[in-house]
């Protein structure tokens, strides 16, 4: 007969002894705790805004070029007999 005070069918949670090392992801869990690693907030600089603006313009230009090329191909297909 077992000496524990748990009835049959109950589950006893036993914490693990070893720690699970953090992985590359921001969250990691071991048997009892969940860690959330939050980086320090950074105030965007003027260079960040210019970088974002450059990226936005680059993507807009690529989008417009793609649309124009598609329209041009449609027009060429319509002209061919």
N, C-alpha and C positions, 0 to 999 in steps of 0.2 A: 504494500500500500504506500502511496506517495505521501510525503510529509507537507506538500504545499497546500495552501488553503483554497486553491482554485478548484471549482467544480469541473466535471467533465464537459468538454466543449468550449470552455473559456480559453482565451489566448492570453498568455503572459508575455508582455513586451520586454525584451532584455536588450539594453543598449550595447552596441558593439564596442569593443575596446579600442580598436584601431581607428585612426582618423583617415578619411579619404582626402588625398591632396587635391587642391583646386585645379580645375582644368582650364582651358583657354576661354570657356564661356564665362559670363558674368555671374551666373548662379551656380552654386554647388551645394549639395546636401550630404550630410552624414546621418547617422542613425537618429540623432536628437535635434539637430539645428539645421537651418537653412541660412546660408550667407548670401547677401546681396551686395556686390561690390559696386559702389556708385562713384564714378570719377569726379574730381573737383570741377565745379562749373567754370567755364572759361568765357571771358567777355570777348565777343568778336571784335577784331581790329579792322582798320580800314582796308588792309590787305585782304582780309577774309571776304569783305564785301565785294572788292574788285574781282577776286577769284571766283566768287559765286556769279557775279555779273558776266564774267568772261565765259564761264561754263554754260550759263543760260543762253547767251547769244550764240555760242557754238552749237548747242542743241537745237535752237530755233532755226539757225541756218541749215543744219543737216535735215531738219524736218521739212523746211520749205523746198530744199533741193530735191528731196525724195518725192514730194507732192508734184513739183514741176516736171520731174522726169516721168512720173506715171501719166500725167496729163499729156505730155508730149508723145509718149508711146501710144496712148489712146487715139490722139489726133492722127498719127502716122498710120495706124491700123485702119482708121476710117477712110483715109485718102486712097489707100491701096485698093485696087479693084478685086 
